[in-house]
Amino acid sequence: MLPQEASRVPGAKGKSDTRKRMLSDKAFLEIGNRHLAEDFPNPTRQGCPADTVLKQAAEQPAQMSEETLNHVTLCSPCYNTFSDFLGKTPVKSPHRKSKAHSAKASQS
């Protein structure tokens, strides 16, 4: 008997079974997005930063205050507003191409 087999609990499944159940990165992100977008209602918008703060945070994420970051992760309405602003913010990284640029390149 191999040493690793001796330490296994009878009936325990090996790593190969675990890999079959792993979520894809995309599925994991979708679950996280849905959780943040829906599971933290704040109907009275208590403690919410102004939309201008959320817009600025989307445009310059590295400059977002810890207070705003903490609030956005615990308030679905603010998370949704922040996500909307993120979707409207042009990508500034020189390594990433915009969807419009990628579509034009694939048509050539």
Backbone bond lengths (Angstrom), bond angles and torsions (degrees), N, CA, C in turn:
res aa  C-N    CA-C-N  psi(-1)  N-CA   C-N-CA  omega(-1)  CA-C   N-CA-C  phi
1 M - - - 1.460 - - 1.532 107.74 -
2 L 1.344 117.12 136.35 1.456 122.69 178.51 1.526 109.88 -76.36
3 P 1.338 117.48 149.84 1.477 120.00 -178.44 1.520 113.43 -55.79
4 Q 1.336 118.57 -40.03 1.461 119.12 -178.97 1.525 112.15 -68.67
5 E 1.337 116.51 -29.58 1.466 119.13 177.92 1.517 110.78 -70.25
6 A 1.333 117.23 -33.89 1.460 121.52 -179.78 1.525 111.15 -64.77
7 S 1.317 117.40 -31.36 1.463 119.72 -177.71 1.522 113.34 -86.56
8 R 1.309 117.29 -7.17 1.475 119.97 179.30 1.514 111.87 -72.38
9 V 1.287 114.63 142.67 1.453 121.09 174.96 1.524 107.02 -78.54
10 P 1.332 117.98 134.46 1.465 119.20 178.94 1.530 110.81 -55.07
11 G 1.307 116.21 131.68 1.463 121.59 179.56 1.513 113.62 87.03
12 A 1.354 117.32 -7.16 1.468 120.13 178.92 1.513 109.27 -71.23
13 K 1.281 115.82 147.70 1.459 120.74 -178.63 1.516 109.57 -97.58
14 G 1.309 116.18 149.32 1.453 122.08 -178.99 1.517 112.53 -80.57
15 K 1.327 114.95 -176.80 1.463 121.59 -177.48 1.520 112.49 -62.65
16 S 1.314 118.21 -32.22 1.464 119.39 -177.12 1.523 111.81 -61.13
17 D 1.335 117.32 -34.44 1.463 120.34 177.53 1.522 110.77 -69.50
18 T 1.323 117.45 -34.55 1.461 121.86 179.80 1.517 110.19 -65.85
19 R 1.318 117.48 -42.61 1.461 120.55 -177.88 1.526 111.72 -61.22
20 K 1.299 117.63 -33.15 1.466 120.66 -179.33 1.520 111.51 -65.08
21 R 1.328 116.90 -29.22 1.456 120.67 -175.59 1.520 113.22 -96.83
22 M 1.315 118.83 -1.50 1.456 120.76 -178.93 1.521 110.06 -67.73
23 L 1.313 115.24 140.88 1.460 120.92 177.14 1.520 109.61 -78.24
24 S 1.295 115.53 147.23 1.459 118.61 172.05 1.525 107.40 -70.85
25 D 1.321 116.06 159.96 1.466 119.95 177.71 1.518 110.78 -57.42
26 K 1.329 116.28 -41.46 1.464 120.53 -178.26 1.529 110.75 -63.65
27 A 1.326 116.93 -44.94 1.463 120.51 -179.77 1.527 110.65 -64.47
28 F 1.322 116.82 -40.28 1.460 121.30 178.56 1.522 110.82 -61.41
29 L 1.334 116.84 -45.49 1.467 120.89 179.38 1.527 111.48 -65.60
30 E 1.327 117.12 -36.84 1.469 120.03 178.26 1.525 111.17 -64.90
31 I 1.322 116.76 -40.22 1.466 120.55 178.20 1.529 109.78 -64.96
32 G 1.326 116.54 -45.17 1.466 120.39 178.42 1.510 111.87 -62.25
33 N 1.312 117.07 -42.91 1.468 121.41 178.87 1.525 110.59 -61.77
34 R 1.322 116.53 -46.38 1.465 120.48 -179.74 1.530 110.58 -63.26
35 H 1.328 116.63 -40.18 1.471 121.18 179.19 1.526 110.49 -61.31
36 L 1.326 117.33 -49.80 1.463 120.57 -179.60 1.530 111.61 -66.45
37 A 1.322 117.02 -34.22 1.459 121.25 -176.41 1.532 113.62 -76.71
38 E 1.347 117.20 -22.93 1.461 118.94 -171.96 1.528 116.02 -123.08
39 D 1.314 117.66 -27.61 1.461 120.04 -167.81 1.530 115.54 -91.69
40 F 1.322 117.31 5.27 1.465 120.82 179.80 1.525 110.35 -129.83
41 P 1.346 117.44 66.08 1.470 119.37 -178.69 1.529 110.81 -65.77
42 N 1.294 114.02 148.40 1.467 121.34 177.11 1.528 106.40 -147.71
43 P 1.342 116.57 69.88 1.468 120.22 -172.85 1.517 114.67 -59.69
44 T 1.322 117.65 -27.77 1.465 119.39 179.51 1.526 111.63 -92.43
45 R 1.332 115.98 1.30 1.481 122.84 179.54 1.519 111.50 52.61
46 Q 1.331 115.48 43.51 1.451 122.02 -178.92 1.533 111.02 -70.70
47 G 1.318 116.58 125.09 1.455 122.52 177.32 1.515 115.27 76.84
48 C 1.318 117.70 10.69 1.466 121.23 -176.53 1.526 112.18 -75.74
49 P 1.343 115.98 137.02 1.461 118.77 173.67 1.527 110.27 -72.08
50 A 1.308 116.34 161.64 1.469 120.92 177.64 1.529 109.82 -64.99
51 D 1.324 115.74 152.88 1.468 119.76 178.05 1.530 111.87 -57.85
52 T 1.329 116.62 -31.66 1.467 119.40 178.76 1.529 110.93 -62.92
53 V 1.329 116.98 -34.54 1.472 121.57 177.58 1.529 109.52 -67.90
54 L 1.327 116.67 -42.80 1.465 120.69 179.52 1.529 111.23 -66.32
55 K 1.325 116.36 -37.94 1.462 120.47 178.15 1.526 110.14 -64.61
56 Q 1.314 116.52 -45.43 1.455 120.52 179.29 1.538 110.30 -62.73
57 A 1.327 116.76 -38.82 1.461 120.95 178.59 1.527 110.90 -63.88
58 A 1.327 116.83 -37.12 1.465 120.56 178.18 1.526 111.18 -69.36
59 E 1.319 116.24 -36.76 1.458 120.70 -178.69 1.525 112.12 -76.75
60 Q 1.329 116.68 -29.78 1.466 121.61 -178.96 1.533 109.60 -137.38
61 P 1.344 116.62 71.62 1.474 119.83 -174.90 1.530 114.36 -57.12
62 A 1.321 118.00 -33.06 1.463 120.43 -179.34 1.529 111.69 -66.91
63 Q 1.320 116.55 -18.84 1.464 121.22 -179.28 1.532 112.74 -95.58
64 M 1.330 117.83 -1.10 1.466 121.25 -177.59 1.529 109.79 -65.41
65 S 1.309 116.05 133.98 1.466 119.66 178.85 1.528 109.55 -70.98
66 E 1.313 115.28 155.00 1.462 120.36 178.23 1.530 110.29 -61.94
67 E 1.335 116.26 -36.09 1.466 121.28 179.04 1.536 110.83 -61.70
68 T 1.338 116.28 -44.88 1.471 120.04 179.27 1.523 110.16 -66.51
69 L 1.321 117.64 -44.08 1.457 121.33 178.91 1.523 110.83 -58.64
70 N 1.318 116.72 -47.25 1.464 120.33 179.09 1.520 111.38 -60.97
71 H 1.320 116.85 -41.29 1.465 119.68 -178.89 1.535 110.78 -66.60
72 V 1.322 116.99 -44.96 1.477 121.44 -177.54 1.527 110.98 -61.06
73 T 1.326 116.89 -31.95 1.463 119.15 -179.46 1.524 113.39 -83.16
74 L 1.334 116.55 -4.27 1.466 120.06 179.54 1.526 113.07 -125.67
75 C 1.324 116.86 13.08 1.468 121.53 -179.14 1.532 108.02 -140.41
76 S 1.315 116.32 106.54 1.468 119.96 -177.61 1.523 113.72 -59.25
77 P 1.345 120.15 -42.74 1.464 118.40 178.67 1.534 112.47 -59.07
78 C 1.330 116.98 -41.60 1.468 119.48 179.16 1.524 111.16 -71.14
79 Y 1.327 117.17 -37.45 1.465 120.23 176.62 1.533 109.75 -60.28
80 N 1.335 116.93 -43.43 1.468 120.45 -179.66 1.527 111.49 -66.04
81 T 1.320 117.35 -41.37 1.471 120.98 177.60 1.526 109.70 -63.63
82 F 1.328 117.05 -46.57 1.459 122.18 178.34 1.530 110.29 -59.26
83 S 1.326 117.36 -44.61 1.472 121.56 179.06 1.521 111.32 -62.26
84 D 1.334 116.63 -39.76 1.470 120.11 177.08 1.527 110.25 -61.74
85 F 1.319 116.76 -44.00 1.469 119.78 177.89 1.530 110.90 -64.26
86 L 1.322 117.24 -39.18 1.468 120.35 177.67 1.528 111.06 -60.31
87 G 1.327 116.23 -40.37 1.459 120.70 179.85 1.512 113.11 -66.26
88 K 1.328 117.17 -24.26 1.466 121.89 -179.11 1.527 112.53 -95.47
89 T 1.338 116.68 -5.66 1.461 121.38 -177.38 1.515 109.81 -87.47
90 P 1.324 117.68 125.02 1.467 119.53 178.27 1.526 111.22 -63.87
91 V 1.317 115.93 144.70 1.458 121.44 178.00 1.522 108.03 -72.86
92 K 1.329 116.67 127.97 1.466 120.97 -176.01 1.522 112.63 -101.94
93 S 1.318 117.95 -9.72 1.458 120.67 -177.09 1.525 110.41 -69.68
94 P 1.341 118.23 133.29 1.469 120.20 178.85 1.524 112.23 -70.39
95 H 1.330 116.96 -13.67 1.460 120.67 -177.93 1.514 112.97 -91.07
96 R 1.320 116.94 -15.23 1.461 120.49 -178.61 1.515 109.26 -110.94
97 K 1.333 116.12 135.99 1.458 121.08 179.69 1.519 108.94 -99.61
98 S 1.311 115.70 148.54 1.456 119.70 177.17 1.521 109.05 -70.52
99 K 1.317 116.86 160.31 1.461 121.28 178.96 1.527 110.81 -61.49
100 A 1.325 117.22 -38.27 1.466 121.02 -179.64 1.530 110.05 -63.90
101 H 1.337 117.15 -43.07 1.460 121.14 179.54 1.527 110.38 -64.43
102 S 1.335 116.86 -42.54 1.465 121.20 179.42 1.519 111.56 -63.96
103 A 1.352 117.50 -38.06 1.457 121.49 -180.00 1.519 110.62 -67.20
104 K 1.339 116.99 -40.68 1.467 120.71 178.87 1.522 110.25 -65.29
105 A 1.317 117.09 -40.69 1.467 120.87 -178.49 1.522 110.90 -65.88
106 S 1.332 117.44 -35.93 1.462 119.66 -178.95 1.535 111.76 -75.71
107 Q 1.332 117.95 -19.40 1.469 121.32 178.89 1.521 111.69 -83.20
108 S 1.324 118.18 -19.73 1.463 121.89 -177.00 1.506 112.23 -70.79
